[in-house]
Every structure is written in structure tokens, then in C-alpha cells.
């Protein structure tokens, strides 16, 4: 399931996702931010940040995996909350 979409994230939430995964490249992070926060297309974000489009796509897939885990944790906590 797709959890991350063009322009759908805040920079703060994206930074949390970066903190959980092993993406270290500042250029990839900037391209992902341009796509997920600012709403640029994947290709434009990659071109603007001088990264190969396949590398950006791979990073976005990784981020989506972590976003899915976050959502599953939230669902679990909601289902098991005693408050």
C-alpha cells in the first residue's frame, strides 16, 4: 500500500522517517523533500537535486516501508489503548 504521496508530508514528519531509515545522502533527502513536501514530480525533484531518478525512486520505496510501519504501530496502539 502506498502511504507517501507527492506533496503529502510535512518536513518534520519526513525528518522522522529519515531518522528511522539508512538514507544518508543529503541530495537524496533534498529530492525526497522536494517531492513529498513541496510537491514536485519525482523526475523534477531528481533533476533539481542532481540525483538519478532510479535512486530517488528506491529511496521513496524505503521511506514508504517505514511510513507503513508507523501506521501499523498507530493502528495497534489505537486498538489496544485503554484510554
N, C-alpha and C positions, 0 to 999 in steps of 0.2 A: 504494500500500500504506500502511496506517496503522501508524505507528511509535509514536505517543504515545497513551496511554490514561489515563482517569481514575485518578488515584492511583498512576501507574506510575513517576513520576520523583522523583529527589532534587532538593532545591532547588539544590544545586551544579551538577548536570547541566543543569538548566533555565537557570541563570545563564549557563552556557557557550553554550547555544543563543541566549539573548538577546544575548549579545556578538557573535554572528555575523550577526544579522539587524538590521533597522532599526526594530524595535519600541522606541519610546522612552517611551510613556505609562506612568507608574507605576501608574495604575489598571488598565490592560490587563494589565500584568505581574503585578499582585496577583491579578487574576481568573484569569489563566492558572495561576498558582501554586496558587491555591485549588482549581482543577480538577485539574491534573496532579500536584500533590504531595499536597494534603490530601484529594483525592477527592470534592470537591463536584461536583454536576451542573453542566453548563455554565450553565443558567439561574440556579441559585442563586449561582454564582460571579459571574455578571454582575450580578445584583441586589445582592449584598452589596457590590460594588465600584462601583456606580453607573455601569456601562458598558452600552451597548446590546448585547444578545445577538449580533446580527449582527457587530458589531465584534470581539467575543471569538472568534466562530467564524472570522472572517478571520485573526485573529492565530494561532489554533491551526493553521489550514491552513499558514500561513507557517512556523511552528515545525516542523510535520511535514515540510515540504520540507527544512529544514535537518537534521532528525534523519535523514532518508533519506540525505542526502549523507554524514553522519557514518558511517552504517552501511556505505555503499558504500566509503568510504575504509578502514574497518576490514576489510572483506572483501578489498579489494585488497591491503592490507598483509599480511594473513594468507596470501593466496595467493602472494605474492611474497617472503615472508620467507625469508631464508637461515639463520635460526637454528633 
